Amino acid sequence: MDDAGAARAGASARREHERRRAADEQRTRDQWGRLGGLAVALTPERQSTAAWATGAVGEEAVGPRLDSLASPDVRVLHDRRIPRSRANIDHLVVARSGVWVIDAKRYTGRPELKVEGGVLRPRVEKLLVRGRDQTRLVDGVQGQLARVAEALPGVPLRGVLCFVEADWPLVGGDFTVRGVAVCWPRRLVRLVERAPHRGVDVDGVADELAARFRPA
């Protein structure tokens, strides 16, 4: 059973982008009066507004890849709102191997794992993208995993950061940071396909997720 139609990948990010862009344009028109139309045409989009469109593109790129997995053994949920929160989960995949909690990101540059410490100091893993510390993205996925774990105690979970348009090496490239897999869309599909079965009740778990995490 395929749940892709229940919520379209990136739909809530697209709506938020349109809402913010309309509000920005209206403020500009109010400020410039009769010259408002010209001012809107000449004013670049605010970065905070454009970020929502960027996020939507990432989700829209990953969504169809995941939809290709849909089968009696795999169900896919897109763009699910976290209860009592303004945040959402980009994608949830329920397979015999467990639940995959996926956060799609559209970043340029190369994702890398940086490890500090070790023998004499505590080991610390960091996620770098284009040389900049982006470990907060890992923290975000871990927060999503915690919310799903509350809803599905005992069900195997796997967190994933899936980067779209990143600079990946020709050989290898994917890695794990603090238990969160970091990869690209095609690699993500392979990870789900090759994961060992762990006896998960796909329909039962997917129905519970769909009830707990409504479309955003």
C-alpha positions as CSV (number, residue, x, y, z in Angstrom):
1,M,0.0,0.0,0.0
2,D,1.4,3.4,-1.0
3,D,0.8,6.4,1.2
4,A,2.6,8.9,-1.0
5,G,-0.7,10.6,-2.0
6,A,-1.7,11.3,1.6
7,A,0.8,14.2,1.8
8,R,3.0,15.5,-1.1
9,A,6.7,15.7,-0.4
10,G,7.7,19.3,0.3
11,A,4.0,20.6,0.3
12,S,4.1,22.4,3.6
13,A,7.5,24.0,2.8
14,R,6.1,25.2,-0.5
15,R,3.0,26.7,1.2
16,E,5.2,28.5,3.8
17,H,7.4,29.9,1.1
18,E,4.4,31.3,-0.8
19,R,2.9,32.7,2.4
20,R,6.2,34.5,3.3
21,R,6.8,35.7,-0.2
22,A,3.3,37.2,-0.4
23,A,3.8,38.9,3.0
24,D,7.2,40.3,2.0
25,E,5.7,41.7,-1.3
26,Q,2.8,43.3,0.5
27,R,5.1,45.0,3.0
28,T,7.2,46.4,0.1
29,R,4.1,47.6,-1.7
30,D,2.8,49.3,1.5
31,Q,6.2,51.0,2.0
32,W,6.6,52.3,-1.6
33,G,3.0,53.1,-2.4
34,R,2.5,53.9,-6.2
35,L,6.0,52.5,-6.8
36,G,5.2,49.3,-5.0
37,G,5.1,47.2,-8.1
38,L,8.5,48.4,-9.3
39,A,10.0,48.0,-5.9
40,V,8.7,44.4,-5.7
41,A,10.3,43.6,-9.0
42,L,13.7,45.1,-8.0
43,T,13.8,43.7,-4.4
44,P,15.6,40.4,-4.0
45,E,13.9,37.7,-2.1
46,R,14.8,37.6,1.6
47,Q,17.1,34.8,2.5
48,S,14.8,33.6,5.3
49,T,12.0,33.3,2.8
50,A,14.1,31.7,0.0
51,A,15.2,29.0,2.5
52,W,11.7,27.5,2.5
53,A,11.8,27.1,-1.3
54,T,15.2,25.5,-1.0
55,G,13.9,23.1,1.6
56,A,11.0,22.2,-0.6
57,V,13.3,21.4,-3.5
58,G,15.2,18.9,-1.3
59,E,12.1,17.1,-0.2
60,E,10.7,17.0,-3.7
61,A,13.9,15.5,-5.0
62,V,14.0,12.7,-2.4
63,G,10.2,12.0,-2.4
64,P,10.0,10.2,-5.8
65,R,13.0,8.1,-5.0
66,L,11.3,6.8,-1.9
67,D,8.0,6.4,-3.7
68,S,9.7,3.9,-6.0
69,L,10.2,1.6,-3.0
70,A,6.5,1.4,-2.2
71,S,5.2,-2.2,-2.1
72,P,3.3,-4.5,0.2
73,D,6.6,-4.6,2.3
74,V,7.3,-0.8,2.2
75,R,5.0,2.1,2.9
76,V,6.0,5.7,2.5
77,L,4.8,8.8,4.3
78,H,5.8,12.4,3.4
79,D,5.7,15.7,5.2
80,R,4.3,14.7,8.6
81,R,3.7,17.2,11.4
82,I,5.2,16.5,14.8
83,P,2.4,16.7,17.4
84,R,2.5,19.8,19.7
85,S,5.2,21.3,17.5
86,R,5.6,23.6,14.4
87,A,8.2,21.2,13.0
88,N,7.6,18.4,10.6
89,I,9.3,15.2,9.5
90,D,10.2,15.2,5.8
91,H,9.8,11.5,5.1
92,L,9.0,8.3,6.9
93,V,9.6,4.9,5.4
94,V,8.2,1.8,7.0
95,A,9.9,-1.5,5.9
96,R,10.4,-5.0,7.4
97,S,13.7,-3.6,8.7
98,G,12.0,-0.9,10.7
99,V,11.1,2.8,10.4
100,W,13.4,5.2,8.5
101,V,13.2,8.8,9.7
102,I,14.5,10.9,6.8
103,D,15.4,14.6,6.7
104,A,16.1,15.9,3.2
105,K,18.6,18.8,2.8
106,R,19.6,20.7,-0.3
107,Y,23.2,21.8,0.3
108,T,26.2,22.3,-2.0
109,G,29.7,21.2,-0.9
110,R,30.9,17.9,0.4
111,P,29.5,16.4,3.6
112,E,32.2,14.9,5.8
113,L,32.7,13.2,9.1
114,K,35.1,14.9,11.5
115,V,36.2,12.9,14.6
116,E,37.9,14.6,17.5
117,G,39.3,13.1,20.7
118,G,39.7,9.3,21.0
119,V,42.3,7.6,23.2
120,L,42.7,10.2,26.0
121,R,39.7,12.4,25.3
122,P,36.0,11.5,24.7
123,R,35.3,10.8,21.0
124,V,33.3,13.6,19.4
125,E,31.8,13.2,16.0
126,K,30.9,16.2,13.9
127,L,29.2,16.7,10.5
128,L,30.9,19.2,8.2
129,V,29.4,20.5,5.0
130,R,31.7,22.6,2.8
131,G,34.1,22.7,5.7
132,R,31.5,24.2,8.1
133,D,30.2,22.5,11.2
134,Q,26.6,21.4,10.5
135,T,26.2,19.0,13.4
136,R,23.0,20.7,14.4
137,L,21.4,18.9,11.4
138,V,22.2,15.6,13.1
139,D,20.7,16.9,16.4
140,G,17.5,17.7,14.5
141,V,17.2,14.1,13.2
142,Q,17.9,12.7,16.6
143,G,15.1,14.9,18.0
144,Q,12.7,13.5,15.3
145,L,13.8,9.9,16.2
146,A,13.0,10.6,19.8
147,R,9.5,11.6,18.9
148,V,8.9,8.6,16.7
149,A,10.3,6.3,19.4
150,E,7.7,7.7,21.9
151,A,5.0,6.7,19.5
152,L,6.4,3.3,18.6
153,P,8.3,1.9,21.6
154,G,10.3,-1.2,20.6
155,V,10.2,-0.6,16.9
156,P,13.6,-0.5,15.2
157,L,14.4,3.0,14.0
158,R,17.0,4.5,11.7
159,G,17.7,8.2,11.2
160,V,19.0,9.6,7.9
161,L,20.2,12.9,6.6
162,C,19.8,12.8,2.8
163,F,21.7,15.5,0.9
164,V,20.5,16.7,-2.5
165,E,23.0,18.4,-4.8
166,A,25.9,17.8,-2.5
167,D,29.4,17.1,-3.8
168,W,29.9,13.4,-3.2
169,P,33.0,11.4,-4.2
170,L,32.9,9.0,-7.1
171,V,33.6,6.0,-4.8
172,G,32.1,5.6,-1.3
173,G,31.2,8.8,0.5
174,D,28.3,7.9,2.8
175,F,28.9,7.7,6.5
176,T,27.3,7.7,9.9
177,V,27.4,10.5,12.5
178,R,26.2,9.8,16.0
179,G,24.0,7.0,14.7
180,V,22.5,9.0,11.8
181,A,23.3,7.9,8.3
182,V,24.4,10.6,5.9
183,C,23.9,9.9,2.2
184,W,22.3,10.9,-1.1
185,P,18.9,9.8,-2.6
186,R,20.1,6.8,-4.6
187,R,22.2,5.5,-1.8
188,L,19.3,5.9,0.6
189,V,17.1,3.7,-1.6
190,R,19.9,1.0,-1.5
191,L,20.2,1.2,2.2
192,V,16.5,0.6,2.7
193,E,16.5,-2.2,0.1
194,R,19.4,-4.0,1.6
195,A,18.6,-3.6,5.3
196,P,18.0,-6.9,7.0
197,H,14.4,-7.8,7.8
198,R,13.5,-7.5,11.5
199,G,9.9,-8.7,11.5
200,V,8.3,-5.3,11.5
201,D,4.5,-5.3,10.9
202,V,4.6,-2.8,8.1
203,D,0.9,-2.0,7.8
204,G,0.3,-1.9,11.5
205,V,3.3,0.5,12.1
206,A,2.5,2.7,9.1
207,D,-1.1,3.1,10.2
208,E,0.0,4.1,13.7
209,L,2.5,6.6,12.3
210,A,-0.1,8.0,10.0
211,A,-2.5,8.5,12.9
212,R,0.1,10.0,15.2
213,F,1.9,12.2,12.7
214,R,-0.7,13.9,10.5
215,P,0.0,15.5,7.1
216,A,1.6,18.9,7.6
